[in-house]
Each structure stands twice: as structure tokens, then as C-alpha cells.
Amino acid sequence: MPLSPEQRADLLIALATEAQFRIGLEPGDMDGLAFTSFLRFDLRLRSDLIAIVVRVILENDRHSGYTHMLSHDFANILNRGAQAGGVLTRSDRILLVKLADRLEKNPHRSLRESERETRETIATLNRLAQRTPDALSAISERLDAEPSCNRLRPPPPFFDFWCDFFVAVSREADMLAKELKAKNLPDWTRSEAKFAERFPEDGLVPREFAIWRRSELGLPASWDRTDFKPLRNAGRRTGFAEYRGIRSLGREAFDALSAEVATLADHDWSRNWIPAADLLAADRKADDLAFVAVLAETPDTPTPGKAWLKRLRAAADAIGVEEARRRVAAWLEVFHRPGALADRIEDLNFCHAYGLMAATFELNFPAWRSLDAEALARLARWVALVCLAYPDGHRWSLHAFVQWERDRRAPDAPKIIYPDDRGQSYFGWGIATNVYRLTLENELLLRGAIWALAEGPGPDTVEILERTATVAIDRVLRARAAANAALNALAAEDSPAALEALTRLRRAIKDKAIANMVAKLLAKAAAKQGIAAADLEELGAPSYGFH
């Protein structure tokens, strides 16, 4: 006999209040599946049911996707109950506001459809709670961004010394690699006496003959280090990349690289606050907030509607059309310079690792700074050898020496980590690339800025749109909506420069679907300008100095 809605609600409450209730530990828990299945039935609006469901969701929000799935099902139940004549109490509405606010602060980033679903859930909860969020207040909250976990920290003490030492290690590694990649291995790899001559003991760090023959439990055969196998057979039977040297930079070069990637390091696009918000609303006056609010309310559609464009123009007029254009152009530059491209992320990752490496060496080897030049040179040679003989993963780096030193000593050897925003341990030596995955809200804001720029074109519009499209298409971001907006805006520019930009993009894009879309846009724009398809190949082609 099927259960009535009242009976289902009673059973759900009993399940949620059971002493051994474990929902939220893992999405696959049987308890969680049972709880979710109940939320898919029609349930009456009851304050006791609403209170227990909201409590369960708020107390078990460690798994973002699970939390959002439960919230969506719950909002649908509430919506159906309200349509059937159910009435929410004041305490019910307070709980729904609390749940809506939690969802606003923790967007689910796995799929765009999940984010759209969450936006729908938040709107439903606010409507049922009889709350109409103030657009300007919401924008004010989004302007208060927290620091990115990828932000560059101040370099450690004596950083100049360690930069110079790392450069010396890199030079020694290059010279050793030439010896070791020769047809026959050098004598010191076979004779312990010769080894002792080449790498003499100094009482600081022990020299370990035949370190390259070290066998580790569970090490894949393709990572076998015997006789420097990864170095000598790079790119063939081993899984390692071709040896290109241990990357190192002097202090001046490091500072220059850090300055290049500072914008990339400073901004987190994966949460609903607005990166580089001061560029859009520096003074945070009412007109400034109203302008950003319009951008934030960009429709989730391929093209801007007339109603939204009308609001955009009115908001731009209030702060000045030229000022509005300057703001969106400057804000888009934060996105596309240097942009979350793979090589730029690698540069940022290097900057983090380099600073952490210097701090680790300083912590573990402070006595090295008092050595004379000859002793430092001998030490650099040994560090270089360990880096070549003890590679970490698929590349040669200074981290290999740190790993060898840690393995050689107690397992609780000091580590250097950065704390992230939640006070937990940092991501090892790497950075968190997920901060470059735009939330739906930030992608819509980006698309609105692109449309706003296209509304008031200037001499740099084509360049900005091309660079924005290039970054948005890259595999790290995959901001498809923003890319489409930039590409369509280029096609609508109606200028030879825009055609050249589209031609360059078509040649550079690896994704076939996007490349085909660009080809169609290019053909349509060319026809509009009276340019034959056969002549398009010459557009955007490199001139190599010939004109």
C-alpha cells in the first residue's frame, strides 16, 4: 500500500533524526540516497519537515554537488506545495533565506547546467520566502572579493642568495647532463673512488654513491632510475619529457616574471565575487553599482536582448559613455592579460614553487649561506646530481633534491606550505587551477562586458576582443559563452581588422566545433564586406617582414 504524503514526511523526519544518521559523508551513502529519493516525492508543506531538511542540507554541505542537488529537489517540493495551497510560516521563510544565501556563497562549478539549476533554486527559495533581493546590495557584496589562494606571497629572507644558488645548480645540471647523455657513462658512475673525487664529502650533506640505482617500492618500470635511465632515454621508453634543464632565475628575472603573472595570481574567478572589482566600480557610488548590476544581469542567451541593451545604455549614460567603455576595457584586460593560458599558469606555478623552494632550503640549510664560493660550487654540483638522479614525476626540478633529503631523514622533516583561504594546507608545490574556472555569474558578467565594449567600439576593440576570445577558448578556462560573445562581436565589427582577427583565430583554434563556428562567422562577415572566400586566406597571414 503506497504511503500518503503525510506518512512520507513522517518517515523522512524519522530518517533525518535517527541517531546513526550519516547523510552528507559521501554522496553514495545508502542513507543519503534514501533521503534524496524521499525528496523526489510530493510532500506537504510542514514546518517540522522544512526545518529538518534545511538543517540537514546546511550541516552537510561539504560536498557541493550533493548539497545543490538536495536543495534543488527540496525547492521543487516547496514550489509544488505552495501551488497546492500550502502556506509558509515566518520561521519557514527565515530558513529558506538562510539556505538561499548559502547557495549564493558556494556555487557548484562542475557543470554549467548545475549552476543554472542552482540559480533557479535560489530564485525559487527567495520567491517562496517573499524576499526580493536588492540588486545594488547584491553587487556590493560581490565587490568584496577575498584574496586568491594563488596570490604571490613575499619572497623569503635571503631570497637573492638562493636564486643565485639555484642558477648555479641549473648550470651544473646542464654540464652533468651532457656527460650522462653521452654514449658511455662517465667513470665516476662506476667507480666509487672516482665518485668521491668528483663529489667530495663536506660534512653538510652526505654524498650517496649510486643514488641513481635507488629502487623504490611501487615505482613504475617506466620511471626506473637505474644508470640515469630517465635522462638517457627521455621521450622513448620512459615516461619523462625531454630534458630541458632545471628551470631557475636570478632575482631580477624572477621579479619580472612575477610582475607579468601578478594579475593571474591575484584573481579568483571561481566564486561569485567579482575579480578586479575596483576597475568597474572604484568609488562604489549608486551609479557605479547600477552599471555593474546591469552587467551582472546579462541574459543567459546567445545575443543581448533589446530590453537589456536599453538598460545598459541608460546605466552607461549615468556614468558617461566614454567612462563606461574605459572601465569595461580595463576590466577585460585583467581577464586576457596574461590570461589563464597553459604556459602562463606554468609560469605562475614556477613562481610559487621557486619561492617555496627557497624557503625550504633556508629552513633546512641555513649554514650554506656562510660557505665560500668554492664550497658552494661543490655543493651546487651535488644538488644538481641529485636532481638528475632523483627526478620527481615527469620533470627535473629542484624539488627532487628536497624530496631526496626528506626521504633520507625522518619523515617529519620540516615542510613549507602556504595556508589557503580556509586555513587548510596548501596544494603542495602547485597552485589551484580551479580558480580560473569561471562561475556562471562571472561568465555572464564577462559576456556583458564584451557586449558593452562592442556597443562603443574604439581603436583597440578588435585587439581586446581577439585576445579575450583566445583566452576564453583555451582548455584551462573553456568559457564558451564568453568566447562566443567575443567572436560574434568581432564578426559584427564590419572592418578588415576584425576579419584578420577572425582569420587568425580560425587558424589557431584546435577545437573543431569552435573552428567551424569561426569559419561560418568569417564567411558571413566577409560576404557583408564584399570580400570573396578565396581572398580570406591572405587575411591575417604572417608577413615575415614582407609587405
RODO-2510 file (C-alpha; in nm, 4 decimals, decimal comma):
residues 547
     n   res          X          Y          Z
     1     m     0,0000     0,0000     0,0000
     2     p     0,1569     0,3318    -0,1038
     3     l     0,2410     0,5857     0,1651
     4     s     0,0467     0,9074     0,1880
     5     p     0,2307     1,2406     0,1662
     6     e     0,1934     1,2771     0,5449
     7     q     0,3389     0,9315     0,6064
     8     r     0,6290     1,0002     0,3697
     9     a     0,7035     1,3240     0,5566
    10     d     0,6970     1,1426     0,8925
    11     l     0,9301     0,8739     0,7613
    12     l     1,1687     1,1334     0,6187
    13     i     1,1872     1,3159     0,9519
    14     a     1,2486     0,9890     1,1323
    15     l     1,5305     0,9075     0,8936
    16     a     1,6910     1,2505     0,9381
    17     t     1,6749     1,2385     1,3182
    18     e     1,7962     0,8813     1,3583
    19     a     2,0955     0,8604     1,5930
    20     q     2,3128     0,6861     1,3334
    21     f     2,2106     0,9188     1,0511
    22     r     2,5131     0,9744     0,8224
    23     i     2,3882     1,1756     0,5258
    24     g     2,6484     1,4029     0,3703
    25     l     2,9507     1,1861     0,4410
    26     e     2,9532     1,0612     0,0842
    27     p     2,7046     1,1117    -0,1997
    28     g     2,6866     0,7340    -0,2412
    29     d     2,5826     0,6543     0,1166
    30     m     2,2638     0,4494     0,1312
    31     d     2,1235     0,6935     0,3889
    32     g     2,1869     0,9814     0,1516
    33     l     2,0287     0,8017    -0,1412
    34     a     1,7247     0,7196     0,0674
    35     f     1,6951     1,0802     0,1824
    36     t     1,7267     1,2090    -0,1740
    37     s     1,4653     0,9635    -0,3022
    38     f     1,2165     1,0936    -0,0472
    39     l     1,2742     1,4481    -0,1670
    40     r     1,1540     1,3455    -0,5117
    41     f     0,8065     1,2622    -0,3837
    42     d     0,5262     1,5090    -0,3258
    43     l     0,5386     1,6152     0,0389
    44     r     0,3113     1,8524     0,2270
    45     l     0,4456     2,1861     0,3477
    46     r     0,5131     2,1263     0,7157
    47     s     0,7335     2,3434     0,9357
    48     d     0,8887     2,0428     1,1076
    49     l     0,9782     1,8927     0,7702
    50     i     1,1201     2,2209     0,6369
    51     a     1,3307     2,2721     0,9490
    52     i     1,4828     1,9242     0,9419
    53     v     1,5596     1,9320     0,5667
    54     v     1,7251     2,2746     0,5848
    55     r     1,9282     2,1619     0,8860
    56     v     2,0461     1,8502     0,7035
    57     i     2,1492     2,0494     0,3963
    58     l     2,3261     2,3261     0,5884
    59     e     2,5104     2,0897     0,8219
    60     n     2,6246     1,8589     0,5450
    61     d     2,7415     2,0983     0,2750
    62     r     3,0962     1,9644     0,2479
    63     h     3,0052     1,8013    -0,0844
    64     s     2,8981     2,0909    -0,3010
    65     g     2,7299     1,8890    -0,5752
    66     y     2,5267     1,6848    -0,3284
    67     t     2,4162     1,9957    -0,1397
    68     h     2,2952     2,1622    -0,4573
    69     m     2,1121     1,8515    -0,5761
    70     l     1,9254     1,8229    -0,2442
    71     s     1,8458     2,1952    -0,2449
    72     h     1,7037     2,1790    -0,5970
    73     d     1,4788     1,8817    -0,5161
    74     f     1,3713     2,0499    -0,1934
    75     a     1,2861     2,3770    -0,3727
    76     n     1,0712     2,1842    -0,6209
    77     i     0,8800     2,0212    -0,3336
    78     l     0,8210     2,3591    -0,1718
    79     n     0,7095     2,5073    -0,5005
    80     r     0,4580     2,2289    -0,5648
    81     g     0,3329     2,2553    -0,2068
    82     a     0,2800     2,6283    -0,2396
    83     q     0,0934     2,5814    -0,5674
    84     a    -0,1298     2,3273    -0,3924
    85     g    -0,2280     2,5876    -0,1343
    86     g     0,0324     2,5304     0,1335
    87     v     0,1346     2,8265     0,3465
    88     l     0,4849     2,9007     0,4770
    89     t     0,5294     3,0480     0,8232
    90     r     0,7664     3,3310     0,9098
    91     s     1,0146     3,0833     1,0608
    92     d     0,9934     2,8762     0,7409
    93     r     1,0791     3,1805     0,5302
    94     i     1,3774     3,2684     0,7514
    95     l     1,5168     2,9182     0,6945
    96     l     1,4682     2,9433     0,3188
    97     v     1,6541     3,2767     0,3103
    98     k     1,9408     3,1161     0,5027
    99     l     1,9542     2,8279     0,2523
   100     a     1,9427     3,0659    -0,0460
   101     d     2,2295     3,2702     0,0991
   102     r     2,4390     2,9563     0,1494
   103     l     2,3885     2,8552    -0,2122
   104     e     2,4891     3,2058    -0,3261
   105     k     2,8222     3,1768    -0,1444
   106     n     2,9059     2,8241    -0,2578
   107     p     2,8408     2,7916    -0,6322
   108     h     2,8662     2,4440    -0,7771
   109     r     3,1300     2,4519    -1,0526
   110     s     3,1289     2,1048    -1,2025
   111     l     2,8826     2,1729    -1,4862
   112     r     2,7206     2,4824    -1,6322
   113     e     2,3803     2,3129    -1,6159
   114     s     2,4312     2,2554    -1,2422
   115     e     2,4993     2,6258    -1,1964
   116     r     2,1922     2,7200    -1,3963
   117     e     1,9936     2,4806    -1,1809
   118     t     2,1337     2,6470    -0,8690
   119     r     2,0359     2,9916    -0,9937
   120     e     1,6831     2,8597    -1,0485
   121     t     1,6823     2,7093    -0,6966
   122     i     1,7954     3,0364    -0,5367
   123     a     1,5267     3,2300    -0,7250
   124     t     1,2594     2,9812    -0,6117
   125     l     1,3697     2,9952    -0,2476
   126     n     1,3749     3,3763    -0,2482
   127     r     1,0302     3,3930    -0,4082
   128     l     0,8802     3,1474    -0,1584
   129     a     1,0451     3,3410     0,1256
   130     q     0,8818     3,6582    -0,0133
   131     r     1,2232     3,8193    -0,0443
   132     t     1,3182     4,0393    -0,3368
   133     p     1,6975     4,0733    -0,3244
   134     d     1,8205     4,4276    -0,3758
   135     a     2,0375     4,4303    -0,6883
   136     l     2,2701     4,7043    -0,5620
   137     s     2,3208     4,5343    -0,2253
   138     a     2,3973     4,2081    -0,4009
   139     i     2,6529     4,3821    -0,6205
   140     s     2,8120     4,5494    -0,3174
   141     e     2,8636     4,2051    -0,1631
   142     r     3,0148     4,0682    -0,4833
   143     l     3,2597     4,3578    -0,4977
   144     d     3,4176     4,2476    -0,1693
   145     a     3,6400     3,9729    -0,3097
   146     e     3,8622     3,7600    -0,0894
   147     p     4,2311     3,7137    -0,1812
   148     s     4,3025     3,4340    -0,4245
   149     c     4,4797     3,1303    -0,2834
   150     n     4,7174     3,1702    -0,5795
   151     r     4,8294     3,5195    -0,4851
   152     l     5,2055     3,5626    -0,4771
   153     r     5,3469     3,5887    -0,1264
   154     p     5,6527     3,7953    -0,0295
   155     p     5,9764     3,6100    -0,1036
   156     p     6,1578     3,4514     0,1931
   157     p     6,4632     3,6072     0,3633
   158     f     6,7916     3,5804     0,1755
   159     f     6,5985     3,5120    -0,1453
   160     d     6,8712     3,6711    -0,3585
   161     f     7,1246     3,4214    -0,2252
   162     w     6,9056     3,1211    -0,3012
   163     c     6,8214     3,2498    -0,6516
   164     d     7,1940     3,2715    -0,7267
   165     f     7,2498     2,9247    -0,5804
   166     f     6,9653     2,7744    -0,7843
   167     v     7,1096     2,9277    -1,1026
   168     a     7,4440     2,7666    -1,0156
   169     v     7,2667     2,4306    -0,9636
   170     s     7,0982     2,4671    -1,3029
   171     r     7,4327     2,5331    -1,4753
   172     e     7,5919     2,2313    -1,3051
   173     a     7,2959     2,0149    -1,4049
   174     d     7,3325     2,1146    -1,7699
   175     m     7,7016     2,0200    -1,7668
   176     l     7,6366     1,6891    -1,5891
   177     a     7,3517     1,6067    -1,8271
   178     k     7,5867     1,6380    -2,1249
   179     e     7,8236     1,3878    -1,9621
   180     l     7,5482     1,1478    -1,8665
   181     k     7,3777     1,1512    -2,2053
   182     a     7,6959     1,0511    -2,3866
   183     k     7,7215     0,7037    -2,5398
   184     n     7,9147     0,5715    -2,2389
   185     l     7,8530     0,6773    -1,8813
   186     p     8,1462     0,8589    -1,7137
   187     d     8,3879     0,6715    -1,4885
   188     w     8,2517     0,8234    -1,1688
   189     t     7,9205     0,6417    -1,2206
   190     r     8,1006     0,3056    -1,1983
   191     s     8,3895     0,3733    -0,9582
   192     e     8,3187     0,4781    -0,6014
   193     a     8,6719     0,6226    -0,5739
   194     k     8,6200     0,8389    -0,8850
   195     f     8,2813     0,9403    -0,7500
   196     a     8,4415     1,0542    -0,4236
   197     e     8,6858     1,2693    -0,6205
   198     r     8,4093     1,4302    -0,8251
   199     f     8,1666     1,4781    -0,5349
   200     p     8,3791     1,5113    -0,2172
   201     e     8,2201     1,4978     0,1276
   202     d     8,1889     1,8296     0,3110
   203     g     8,0114     1,7336     0,6332
   204     l     7,6989     1,9267     0,5325
   205     v     7,5071     1,6787     0,3189
   206     p     7,6262     1,3182     0,2739
   207     r     7,7210     1,2008    -0,0744
   208     e     7,5473     0,8818    -0,1767
   209     f     7,7235     0,6769    -0,4423
   210     a     7,4926     0,5121    -0,6962
   211     i     7,1931     0,7186    -0,5904
   212     w     7,0731     0,6723    -0,9488
   213     r     7,0379     0,2977    -0,8853
   214     r     6,7992     0,3549    -0,5994
   215     s     6,4932     0,1279    -0,6252
   216     e     6,1693     0,2369    -0,4652
   217     l     5,8743     0,0191    -0,3760
   218     g     5,5919     0,0680    -0,6216
   219     l     5,7962     0,2746    -0,8695
   220     p     5,6637     0,2142    -1,2238
   221     a     5,9066     0,0424    -1,4594
   222     s     5,8917     0,3414    -1,6938
   223     w     6,0329     0,5555    -1,4098
   224     d     6,3312     0,3291    -1,3440
   225     r     6,6289     0,5498    -1,2461
   226     t     6,8965     0,2846    -1,2921
   227     d     7,2010     0,4342    -1,4683
   228     f     7,0086     0,7607    -1,5225
   229     k     6,7633     0,5784    -1,7453
   230     p     6,5032     0,8591    -1,7463
   231     l     6,7679     1,1074    -1,8583
   232     r     6,9349     0,8865    -2,1198
   233     n     6,6126     0,7525    -2,2703
   234     a     6,3980     1,0610    -2,2374
   235     g     6,0874     1,0631    -2,4541
   236     r     6,1210     0,6984    -2,5609
   237     r     6,0789     0,4002    -2,3298
   238     t     6,0460     0,6163    -2,0199
   239     g     5,7525     0,8386    -1,9411
   240     f     5,9615     1,1524    -1,8929
   241     a     5,9703     1,4665    -2,1014
   242     e     6,2874     1,5522    -2,2891
   243     y     6,5407     1,7097    -2,0524
   244     r     6,5356     2,0860    -2,0971
   245     g     6,7297     2,1875    -1,7896
   246     i     6,6324     2,2666    -1,4344
   247     r     6,4460     2,5938    -1,4535
   248     s     6,5963     2,8713    -1,2467
   249     l     6,6008     3,2502    -1,2485
   250     g     6,8073     3,5233    -1,0884
   251     r     6,6250     3,7655    -0,8604
   252     e     6,5777     4,0344    -1,1230
   253     a     6,4340     3,7909    -1,3789
   254     f     6,2143     3,6326    -1,1117
   255     d     6,0697     3,9711    -1,0145
   256     a     5,9988     4,0485    -1,3807
   257     l     5,8192     3,7170    -1,4317
   258     s     5,6220     3,7657    -1,1092
   259     a     5,5092     4,1074    -1,2322
   260     e     5,3907     3,9513    -1,5589
   261     v     5,1729     3,6917    -1,3876
   262     a     5,0627     3,9050    -1,0913
   263     t     4,7190     3,9696    -1,2404
   264     l     4,6692     3,5993    -1,2970
   265     a     4,7792     3,5300    -0,9399
   266     d     4,5581     3,7897    -0,7740
   267     h     4,2124     3,6990    -0,9014
   268     d     3,9816     3,4079    -0,8325
   269     w     3,7128     3,3627    -1,0996
   270     s     3,5624     3,0501    -0,9458
   271     r     3,3456     3,2239    -0,6860
   272     n     3,0644     3,4708    -0,7216
   273     w     3,2565     3,7784    -0,6152
   274     i     3,3854     3,9983    -0,8948
   275     p     3,7603     3,9899    -0,9678
   276     a     3,9279     4,3322    -1,0079
   277     a     3,6010     4,4911    -0,8992
   278     d     3,7574     4,8337    -0,8421
   279     l     3,8090     4,8700    -1,2164
   280     l     3,4325     4,8554    -1,2657
   281     a     3,3182     5,0473    -0,9582
   282     a     3,6087     5,2202    -0,7866
   283     d     3,4004     5,4738    -0,5904
   284     r     3,1020     5,2402    -0,5350
   285     k     2,8552     5,5224    -0,5808
   286     a     2,4964     5,4399    -0,6720
   287     d     2,5543     5,4980    -1,0458
   288     d     2,8672     5,2804    -1,0371
   289     l     2,6811     4,9975    -0,8677
   290     a     2,3886     5,0325    -1,1067
   291     f     2,6245     4,9964    -1,4045
   292     v     2,7835     4,6826    -1,2634
   293     a     2,4398     4,5472    -1,1706
   294     v     2,3329     4,5664    -1,5346
   295     l     2,6474     4,3794    -1,6413
   296     a     2,5822     4,1202    -1,3714
   297     e     2,2287     4,0704    -1,5006
   298     t     2,3448     3,9900    -1,8533
   299     p     2,0928     3,7453    -2,0006
   300     d     2,1993     3,3834    -2,0367
   301     t     2,1281     3,3961    -2,4093
   302     p     2,3465     3,3960    -2,7254
   303     t     2,2712     3,7627    -2,8029
   304     p     2,1705     4,0603    -2,5883
   305     g     1,8031     4,1455    -2,5885
   306     k     1,6694     4,4928    -2,6636
   307     a     1,5500     4,5422    -2,3055
   308     w     1,8921     4,4646    -2,1586
   309     l     2,0715     4,6882    -2,4120
   310     k     1,8364     4,9702    -2,3214
   311     r     1,9233     4,9296    -1,9521
   312     l     2,2941     4,9112    -2,0385
   313     r     2,2826     5,2363    -2,2354
   314     a     2,0966     5,4136    -1,9563
   315     a     2,3489     5,2922    -1,6959
   316     a     2,6402     5,3942    -1,9225
   317     d     2,4909     5,7390    -1,9768
   318     a     2,4707     5,7879    -1,5994
   319     i     2,8493     5,7488    -1,5559
   320     g     2,9459     5,8724    -1,9023
   321     v     2,9677     5,6583    -2,2149
   322     e     3,3444     5,7030    -2,2529
   323     e     3,3988     5,6246    -1,8844
   324     a     3,1825     5,3128    -1,9141
   325     r     3,3859     5,1952    -2,2116
   326     r     3,7141     5,2661    -2,0329
   327     r     3,6018     5,0595    -1,7355
   328     v     3,4957     4,7506    -1,9289
   329     a     3,8088     4,7676    -2,1466
   330     a     4,0316     4,7830    -1,8368
   331     w     3,8382     4,5008    -1,6702
   332     l     3,8573     4,2779    -1,9784
   333     e     4,2324     4,3357    -1,9827
   334     v     4,2548     4,1721    -1,6397
   335     f     4,0930     3,8674    -1,7960
   336     h     4,3056     3,8477    -2,1109
   337     r     4,6421     3,9814    -1,9904
   338     p     4,8137     3,7492    -1,9237
   339     g     4,5110     3,5195    -1,9321
   340     a     4,4785     3,1706    -1,7867
   341     l     4,6641     3,0059    -2,0724
   342     a     4,8580     2,6868    -2,0031
   343     d     5,2034     2,8464    -2,0361
   344     r     5,1115     3,1390    -1,8129
   345     i     4,9762     2,9045    -1,5465
   346     e     5,3028     2,7125    -1,5686
   347     d     5,4906     3,0397    -1,5109
   348     l     5,2755     3,1211    -1,2084
   349     n     5,3248     2,7709    -1,0741
   350     f     5,7009     2,8181    -1,1119
   351     c     5,6920     3,1470    -0,9186
   352     h     5,5128     2,9793    -0,6294
   353     a     5,7407     2,6748    -0,6298
   354     y     6,0553     2,8885    -0,6539
   355     g     5,9632     3,0959    -0,3503
   356     l     5,8641     2,7886    -0,1527
   357     m     6,1812     2,6093    -0,2589
   358     a     6,3969     2,8968    -0,1383
   359     a     6,2112     2,8990     0,1935
   360     t     6,2621     2,5227     0,2279
   361     f     6,6344     2,5453     0,1565
   362     e     6,6635     2,8351     0,4018
   363     l     6,4889     2,6336     0,6723
   364     n     6,6908     2,3172     0,6204
   365     f     7,0322     2,4512     0,5150
   366     p     7,0924     2,7948     0,6736
   367     a     7,4651     2,7127     0,7152
   368     w     7,5128     2,7098     0,3383
   369     r     7,4947     3,0888     0,3268
   370     s     7,8264     3,1129     0,5160
   371     l     8,0226     2,8962     0,2676
   372     d     8,2883     3,0361     0,0361
   373     a     8,2484     3,0300    -0,3411
   374     e     8,4429     2,7052    -0,3913
   375     a     8,2417     2,5138    -0,1299
   376     l     7,9147     2,6459    -0,2758
   377     a     8,0193     2,5331    -0,6231
   378     r     8,0859     2,1787    -0,4960
   379     l     7,7527     2,1783    -0,3150
   380     a     7,5695     2,3029    -0,6250
   381     r     7,7208     2,0161    -0,8240
   382     w     7,5909     1,7597    -0,5722
   383     v     7,2431     1,9151    -0,5617
   384     a     7,2387     1,9069    -0,9427
   385     l     7,3346     1,5387    -0,9464
   386     v     7,0546     1,4509    -0,7047
   387     c     6,8078     1,6429    -0,9191
   388     l     6,9141     1,4419    -1,2254
   389     a     6,9260     1,1089    -1,0429
   390     y     6,6136     1,1548    -0,8352
   391     p     6,3583     1,3163    -1,0698
   392     d     6,0128     1,3867    -0,9313
   393     g     5,7392     1,2757    -1,1656
   394     h     5,7825     1,3765    -1,5297
   395     r     6,0340     1,6579    -1,4996
   396     w     6,3658     1,7528    -1,3460
   397     s     6,3464     2,0215    -1,0796
   398     l     6,4945     2,1447    -0,7545
   399     h     6,2102     1,9724    -0,5753
   400     a     6,3855     1,6394    -0,6407
   401     f     6,6660     1,7343    -0,4017
   402     v     6,4173     1,8359    -0,1324
   403     q     6,2390     1,5030    -0,1751
   404     w     6,5648     1,3063    -0,1537
   405     e     6,6700     1,4981     0,1577
   406     r     6,3314     1,4385     0,3196
   407     d     6,3356     1,0666     0,2355
   408     r     6,6886     1,0402     0,3738
   409     r     6,5912     1,1982     0,7060
   410     a     6,2927     1,1488     0,9352
   411     p     5,9543     1,1550     0,7613
   412     d     5,8513     1,4557     0,9701
   413     a     6,1165     1,6798     0,8138
   414     p     6,0035     2,0447     0,8006
   415     k     5,7838     2,1415     0,5079
   416     i     5,6954     2,4832     0,3759
   417     i     5,3332     2,5338     0,2755
   418     y     5,1051     2,8284     0,2190
   419     p     4,7735     2,8360     0,4065
   420     d     4,4757     2,8785     0,1760
   421     d     4,1647     3,0815     0,2493
   422     r     4,0167     2,8103     0,4725
   423     g     4,3262     2,7682     0,6863
   424     q     4,3970     2,4232     0,5474
   425     s     4,7243     2,3089     0,3961
   426     y     4,8217     2,4491     0,0610
   427     f     4,8308     2,2443    -0,2580
   428     g     5,1832     2,1086    -0,2192
   429     w     5,4183     2,2886    -0,4552
   430     g     5,1460     2,3612    -0,7076
   431     i     4,8676     2,6129    -0,7472
   432     a     4,4913     2,5696    -0,7605
   433     t     4,3980     2,5890    -1,1294
   434     n     4,0270     2,5615    -1,0477
   435     v     4,0272     2,9319    -0,9506
   436     y     4,0376     3,0106    -1,3240
   437     r     3,7148     2,8234    -1,3965
   438     l     3,4545     3,0966    -1,4166
   439     t     3,1300     3,0643    -1,2279
   440     l     2,8233     3,1145    -1,4417
   441     e     2,7731     3,4553    -1,2777
   442     n     3,1237     3,5688    -1,3661
   443     e     3,0976     3,4340    -1,7191
   444     l     2,7721     3,6234    -1,7672
   445     l     2,9421     3,9356    -1,6309
   446     l     3,2274     3,8788    -1,8748
   447     r     2,9845     3,8385    -2,1611
   448     g     2,8062     4,1578    -2,0571
   449     a     3,1373     4,3462    -2,0574
   450     i     3,2090     4,2178    -2,4091
   451     w     2,8706     4,3317    -2,5310
   452     a     2,9192     4,6687    -2,3573
   453     l     3,2564     4,7122    -2,5301
   454     a     3,1010     4,6315    -2,8673
   455     e     2,8361     4,8982    -2,8011
   456     g     3,1048     5,1688    -2,8003
   457     p     3,3800     5,0460    -3,0326
   458     g     3,7197     5,2121    -3,0279
   459     p     4,0601     5,1690    -3,1951
   460     d     4,1558     4,8876    -2,9561
   461     t     3,8251     4,6976    -2,9704
   462     v     3,9388     4,4340    -3,2210
   463     e     4,2579     4,3621    -3,0266
   464     i     4,0684     4,3283    -2,6962
   465     l     3,8040     4,1009    -2,8487
   466     e     4,0639     3,8798    -3,0186
   467     r     4,2692     3,8371    -2,7018
   468     t     3,9581     3,7762    -2,4920
   469     a     3,8365     3,5092    -2,7343
   470     t     4,1807     3,3436    -2,7377
   471     v     4,1885     3,3131    -2,3591
   472     a     3,8228     3,2105    -2,3251
   473     i     3,8649     2,9294    -2,5781
   474     d     4,1762     2,7889    -2,4094
   475     r     4,1369     2,4467    -2,2488
   476     v     4,2041     2,5792    -1,8977
   477     l     3,9044     2,8118    -1,8953
   478     r     3,6608     2,6900    -2,1553
   479     a     3,4434     2,9982    -2,1020
   480     r     3,2377     2,9072    -2,4067
   481     a     2,9668     3,1714    -2,3642
   482     a     3,2247     3,4490    -2,3325
   483     a     3,4177     3,3150    -2,6310
   484     n     3,1015     3,3092    -2,8413
   485     a     3,0211     3,6661    -2,7401
   486     a     3,3702     3,7877    -2,8362
   487     l     3,3658     3,6004    -3,1680
   488     n     3,0213     3,7296    -3,2616
   489     a     3,1231     4,0826    -3,1637
   490     l     3,4260     4,0544    -3,3927
   491     a     3,2056     3,9333    -3,6768
   492     a     2,9770     4,2326    -3,6239
   493     e     3,2655     4,4840    -3,6241
   494     d     3,2430     4,5228    -4,0016
   495     s     3,6104     4,6085    -4,0537
   496     p     3,9100     4,4486    -4,2302
   497     a     4,0915     4,4322    -3,8943
   498     a     3,8102     4,2224    -3,7496
   499     l     3,8268     3,9846    -4,0477
   500     e     4,2012     3,9459    -3,9990
   501     a     4,1474     3,8689    -3,6306
   502     l     3,8837     3,6058    -3,7102
   503     t     4,1174     3,4508    -3,9682
   504     r     4,3994     3,4258    -3,7128
   505     l     4,1633     3,2715    -3,4598
   506     r     4,0345     3,0161    -3,7115
   507     r     4,3916     2,9056    -3,7816
   508     a     4,4887     2,8896    -3,4151
   509     i     4,1842     2,7158    -3,2693
   510     k     4,2287     2,3422    -3,2209
   511     d     3,8688     2,2678    -3,1201
   512     k     3,6891     2,1656    -3,4415
   513     a     3,3452     2,2770    -3,3281
   514     i     3,4629     2,6278    -3,2404
   515     a     3,6833     2,6462    -3,5514
   516     n     3,3828     2,5595    -3,7695
   517     m     3,1755     2,8273    -3,5954
   518     v     3,4506     3,0836    -3,6551
   519     a     3,4699     2,9795    -4,0219
   520     k     3,0955     3,0429    -4,0612
   521     l     3,1167     3,3784    -3,8867
   522     l     3,4157     3,4710    -4,1017
   523     a     3,2420     3,3793    -4,4255
   524     k     2,9310     3,5747    -4,3283
   525     a     3,1299     3,8831    -4,2219
   526     a     3,3455     3,8686    -4,5366
   527     a     3,0400     3,8492    -4,7609
   528     k     2,8964     4,1518    -4,5828
   529     q     3,2160     4,3444    -4,6641
   530     g     3,2237     4,2199    -5,0228
   531     i     3,5317     4,0003    -4,9821
   532     a     3,5409     3,6707    -5,1697
   533     a     3,6013     3,3479    -4,9785
   534     a     3,9146     3,2813    -5,1889
   535     d     4,0702     3,6043    -5,0630
   536     l     4,0204     3,5202    -4,6946
   537     e     4,3315     3,3002    -4,6781
   538     e     4,5549     3,6031    -4,7266
   539     l     4,3962     3,7855    -4,4320
   540     g     4,5742     3,7559    -4,1003
   541     a     4,8647     3,5620    -4,2521
   542     p     5,2085     3,6499    -4,1110
   543     s     5,4035     3,8819    -4,3411
   544     y     5,7538     3,7829    -4,2189
   545     g     5,8622     4,1409    -4,2839
   546     f     5,7412     4,1498    -4,6469
   547     h     5,4601     4,3834    -4,7460
***
